[in-house]
Amino acid sequence: MRTPRRLVPVRFILALLAASGAHASFAQQPAVVIDPPPKTRQQQQQTTPTTQPAQSPSPKTQDAPGENANRAAATKADATKAASAAASPINGRVVGDAGEPLAGVAIYALPRSPAPGFRSPHVVMADEEGNFQVTGLDPGLYMLNASMPGYVSEVDPLTGRPGGTYRPGDNVVVRLVHGGVITGTVTDPQGEPLVAQSVRAFRVHDLDGHTPPTPFPFSGENRTDDRGVYRIYGLQPGLYVVFVGGFAPSAYGITSAYGGDAPTFYPSGTRDTATEVSVRAGQETMGVDIRYRDEQGHRVTGTLDLPVVAPGDFDTGVMLTFASTGMPAGSVGVKPNSNERSFSIESIADGDYDLQAMGGGREGLTGASAPQRVSVRGADVTGLRVTLAPLASISGTLVIEPSSETERARDACKDRRAAQLPQETLITVNPERARATTARPFSRLSMPHDATPDETGAFTLRTLESGRYRLAFRLFDEALYVRSVQLPAATQTTPATPTTAQRTVNSAAPRAATTSTGAVASGLLDLQTGQRLSGLSIRVAEGAASFGGRIVASEGAAPPPFAQMRVHLVPREREHADDLLRFYEAAPASDGSFSFKNLAPGRYLVLARPSTDTDEAAPRPAAWDTDSRAKLRREAEAAAVTAELQPCQRTNDFTLRFPPSPPK
């Protein structure tokens, strides 16, 4: 007779991650261009403003004549923009698969504010025509999502998550599509139906076989009826693994005679031998029948070493994930103020896993352990010791530089000003990962972390593990581009003698490759455990250009493989040869069209070539690696296709031939 065992939850770990402000999103990066966001205020009201390209600001300069007046005018303009943004709602419409309006849909607008901790979303309902309006918004960025039973939001291919990011004043269209369905039966080894057992489906790839850029996959769950039949609906399109038994992330206090069993994956095997199930929008995948293996699982047990905890801190979550994929395999919570800080994760099959703990409170995650490899081979694993270490952070200031009167006098930039506020910029750090040749798991915290500045431009990126990170930026105003990124003096390898303006803010700051002006060249930051890096300076300028066109086949050549290609802009000036802020990369559409926005004015080499990362959902930009960047420049110089972009220039009809014709 089986002894019922208590199933353990994982939901509280997701709550901890939400509290940390760690949103899984790959924002626009200097070396990669994402799909343009929906229409913004500045697109609705005017064509975008911009400025002349400028050198990276020197550490300390005297104000030029009229500079104080320009700053005063910019301050007044920002105050006006802020007042306008505060009074502006987000207006939109919810439509279905065929563009039909959907009534009664719940719309959630969650602020991407710089403050840590839980933030309550604004919730509204769509009317009979599918229209909605979110009011009472402060200036800033908001994640917008919609929820309706049986429907799913379209997924951003870069973030791997549904919904989008918008500003007050935007007009948006939210599209919901019918979710997919997986259905089948579960029987025991004798062929009898297994009743009231939880069946779960985890999305492990998109329909193209790409691994989503987030460690927490979409999932669905259903319990078998008295015939052993289950039906999981409302699934995002993709490839899923389906299993019964093992841990139950939604079960609180539920006991089952099968609670201690190892999971059985469809059709009747382990995670490594599971058959993936294809799910398409609005379609039902039937016959996903599972023959239960009836295999007793093992326990993974140990104790936690925790730093000093404050009253009101949440449970410390301990999560076990499959080492080969990063998919959750089990979890448990430990009371931080308890004298008994032991943990036990049950229902674990033989295999290799990664173990990690994380803890925090309403201020977000404060500590985490390094991933620890655990091998289960026919017996329980005991005596593990997991030590939490404080997490690191990066803070700094973002400045939006107005153009001068002389620059605005140019015909292309005349009467144009940026409409973006500092708090409408998304700043992201991405954990540095080498090019993947095989599928690799994520650490639970090794995902992109983002923040938005406050009204003064100050920002903090929190809950960072020790390691290497790359900065990335997403601008929501086509008039702006990232001009420079500078680190505190202690982070520089050159110059040897820092200037007054580049004084040391943190004596334990990480190292990063820099140019002679202190600007980040490699884009990499090295963080140590618990480090508080401050003094990062990001300067965004008006005067951005945009550039677009179409790839066409050269005379006598076959049509280019657009789905496997990338278009690159490589700075022609040698002084920018290793400046990642001047490298841009875009994926062409199915018809070969491409577009770049938020470009620094200047001279570029234009190149189209096949991508080397077609197996990844969010390919790694070629310019990130020194060797591939040098190869990219050589190929671009050999093709000798050039474009010179002036401030505020808008080019959308450039013809790029592939393969490139030899230069004459």
Secondary structure, DSSP 8 states (H G I E B T S, - for coil): ----EE----HHHHHHHHHHT-------BTTB-----S--HHHHHS------------SS----TTHHHHHHHHHHHHHHHHHHHHH--EEEEEE-TTS-B--S-EEEEEE--SS-S----EEEE--TTSEEEE-S--SS-EEEEEE-TTEEE-B-TTTSSBSEEE-TT-EEEEEEEE-EEEEEEEE-TTS-B--S-EEEEEEEE-TTS-B-SSSS--EEEEE--TTSEEEEEEE-SEEEEEEESS--TT-SS-EETTTTB--EETTTB-STT---EEE-TT-EE----EE----B-EEEEEEEE-----TT---EEEEEEETTT--EEEEEEE-TT-S--EEEEEEE-SEEEEEEEEEEETTEEEEE---EEEEE-SS-EEEEEEE-EE-EEEEEEEEEE---HHHHTSGGGTT------GGGEEEEEEE-----SS-----SS-S-EEE---TTSEEEEEEE-SEEEEEEEEES-TTEEEEEEE--GGG-SS-SS--GGG--S-TT-----B-TTSBBSS-EEEE-TT-EEEEEEEEEEE--EEEEEEEEE-TT-----GGGEEEEEEE-SGGGTT-GGG-EEE---TTSEEEEEEE-SEEEEEEEEE-S-TTBSS---GGGSHHHHHHHHHHHHHHT-EEEE-TT-EEEEEEEEES-----
